[in-house]
Every structure is written in structure tokens, then in C-alpha cells.
Amino acid sequence: MPAVLSTRKVSQLHHLQINESAIDWVEEDFIGIQPCVFSVDQPREILLFTSQNAVRSVLNNPASAVLKGVPAICVGIKTKELLAKNGWTVLAWTHYAKELTNVIQQQFASQSFSFFCGNIRREVLPTFFKQHQIPFDEYVVYQTVKYPHQMQQKLDGICFYSPSAIESFLENNAITTEVCFCIGDTTADALKGITTQIVVASQPTIEATLAACFAYYK
């Protein structure tokens, strides 16, 4: 039975899927999220979220009641669902930040944005805003903290959900023959030069990552 590590602990619902698969499942949280203290004096016309973590951090902020009156755009179907569930009007969403820049250029280029992100974020959106002279304010609303673990067990596969989790894993472990299942292209890019044994999920969700893993070992 192949041994597969998940670099984050998954939900009970996911465990129902795991229990039906023929794999030896191991899970550890290799990164954690800590909300930051921040204040929003004057939100701009559209709010921008690139993760569920950013939405949760904003929900914990006293300003959230006011911010819910401002429409949003976001990266990720799960982010969109969390926003909608908490009362936001979601004008647009895409799977990746690069795709979202195309949507902004076509539909919202004359608008201004309040961008909520973590301390480790890619430059795609800020660079796009600066290049196109689109006004935006950036708020760092959470920090990603690494929790490196040393794995004693021989692994056949590893599920990665972010580049930060890869960095954390590599602090105390090496990737050799393991198949790496990645939630999306950004995470897969972080493995370039380390391994070619990469399977990218059909959609950037935990469910799709697990499905890719189960299908591989079926």
C-alpha cells in the first residue's frame, strides 16, 4: 500500500474519500496561518481577495461589517463561496491571479481596489496594477508560519497545497522518488529543478488534489 503524506490536515469530509482509497494516509500541518491586526480607513470601490485565509482574517476584523457592503473579486472557487456565504457580492472570480488580471483589464480597469493578502504573496497583481496605473491599497491581513517536520516514514507520494508548504517540507526532508501532487501550477512551479515527478490537480482545490492522488494509485 503506497504511503502518501498530506502537508496539511484535511477535513472529516475528505477523510471519507481517503478511507475508500487504497493508500496509507499520513498528514501533518507544514504551515499555519496567523491573522494580523490591520485597519481600513476608506475602502476602495472593489475588494480583492486571493485566498480563503484573507477572507477569514477580514471577517475577524471590526471593519468587516462595513466591508461587506463593498463588492469583491477573488482568486479561487472556495474563496468565492466563502465570500458569498458571508454576504459579499462577488463580481468575478478565476482559478489563478494571472487570469484575474485579464478580467480586471476587460471589466474593471476604471475601478480602484482594496487588496487583502498574506505576507507571502506573489507580485502578479501588484505589478499589474502599477503597470496599468490602477489605484489600489494593499493590506497584509495574515502571516504564513512554517512548521517543519522531519518525516521518518518512507513516502511514495506527497500532496502539496502551496509553495510555502514545499519550502517548509524541504527544511528537514528531501524529495527523491516521491510523486508530488500539486494543487495548481504555482505550487508545481516551486518544484522545478527539484523533481519531475509532478501531478497537477485538474482544478486548484484540495478535493481535486486528493482526486489526482487517488486516481494515480488506483
N, C-alpha and C positions, 0 to 999 in steps of 0.2 A: 504494500500500500504506500503510495507516494506521500511524503511529508511536505506540507505546504505551510509557510509562515505568512500570516497577515500582519502587516506592520501597523495595524490599528485594530482595536477590539470592535467587533461588529455587533449589530443588534440581534435580539432574540429571533426576529423575523428572518434575518439572514441565516441564523443557525438552523432553521428548519430546512433551508436549501442545502446547507453543509451536511446535515445528518443524512440526507438522501444520496450524497456523493460518496464515492469510494476513495476518500483521501484521509490522511491523518492530519487534522487541522490544528495548527498552533497559532496563537495570537498574542501580540504584545503591542502596547502603545509606544511607538518610537518618537512621536511628537505630541505636544499638548498645546492648548490654547489658553492664553490669559488675557481677559478683557483689559483695555486701557481706559483711563479717565480722559475724557475729551469734552469739549463744548462746541455747540454750533450756534453762533450768534444770529446769522441770517442765512438760511438755506437757499441755494440757488434754484433754478427752475425745474431741474430733474435730478433725482438722486441716482447714484451709480454704485452697485454692489457687485463684487467679483466672487463672493463666496457666502455660504450659509453662516460661517463664523462671523463675518462682518455684520450680517443681519442680526444675529443673536446679540452681538455686542451693542448694537444700536438700540435694540429692544430693552436692554438693561440700563439704558441711559435715560435720565429725566426728560431729555428733549424728544424722546420717541413719539409722544402724543402729538407734538407739533409736526414732526417729520412725516407722520403717516398721512398728512394732508397733501404731501408733495408726491407727484408721480415718480415712478422708478423705472430704470432699465437694469439688466443684470446679466451675468455670465452663469450659466448652469440651470438646468430644469429644476433641480432641487432647491436652488436659491429662489427661483421664480415661484415655486409652490409655497415656500416658507413666507415670502413677501405677501403673496395673495391671501394666505391663511391668516396673516396678521393685519389685514385691512388695507394693504397698499394697492394702488392701481399700477399694474405692470404694463408699460407701453411696448416693450420689446425685450427679447432675451435671445442669446445664442449660446452654443456649447463652449466657444472659445473667445477670448478677448479680441483676437485678431479679426474674427467675424463681426464682433460688435462694433469695431471701428468703421466697418463698411456701412453698417446700419446707421450709425451716428452721422456719417458723412452724407448719406442719402436722405435721411429723415429729420435729423435733429441738429444740423450744422449751425443753425442760428440760435440755438439754445445755450444755456450755461449749466454747469454740473457741480454737484457736491459728490465727491468720490470717496467712498468708505472702503478701507483696505487694511491689510495686516502690515507688520513691519518688514516682512519679506515679500515683496511684490515685484512683478516683472515691470519693465519700462514701457510695455506696448501702449497702454492707454495714456499715461502722462506725455510720452513722446508724441503721440498722435495729436493730443490737444494742443501742445506747443507748436507743432508744425502747422496746424490749421488755425492757430490763433483763436481757439475756442476757450472761453473763460471757464476755469474750474478751481475748486478748492479741494485740497486733499486732507483727509482725516485718517490718521492711523488709529484704528479702534480696537485692535488686538495684537498680541505678540505671539509668535510661534516659538515654543520652547522645545529643545531637543531632549529626548530621554533615551540615550544609547543603551542598548542591552547587548550582552555577549551571548550568542547562541551556541549552546553545547551540542545540540542535536544536528545530525546531518540532514540537510534540506534538499528537496528536489525542486521546489518552486517557492517563489516569494511574490506576494501581492503588494504592490506599491501604489499609493494614492496621492503622492506629491513628491516633488524634488527634495523637499526638506526631510521627508522620511528616508529617502535614499541616502542623503548626507548623514543622517543620524545612524542608520544601519551600518554604513561603511566606517564609522568611527571605531567600532570594535569587531567588525566582521569583514570578510572578503566575499566577493561574488565570483564564483568559478564556473561550475557546471549547472548551476540552478537556472531554471526557466523563470524569467521575470515577467509577471503580469502587471501591466500598467494601466491606470485609469484613463490616460489620454496621452496625446502627443507631447505635451510639455514635460510630463513625467518621464516618458520614454526618452526624450532628448537628453535628460540628465544622466542616462546610462550610456551615452555614446562614448566609445573608447574604453568602456569597462566590460561590456558583454554584447554579443549579437543575439543572444537567446532571449528575445523580447517578443511578447504578445501584447498588442494594444487592444483594449476593450472597444467594442463597436460604438459605445457611447461613453462619455466621461461621467459614469456613475459607479457607485460601489456595486450595485446589482449586476451591471454589465461586466465589471471586472471579475466578479465571482463566476459569472456565467462563462466567461472566456476560460477561466481556470478549470471549471468542471468539465467543459467540453474538451479541453486538451487532454485530460486524464480519463475520459470516458472510455 
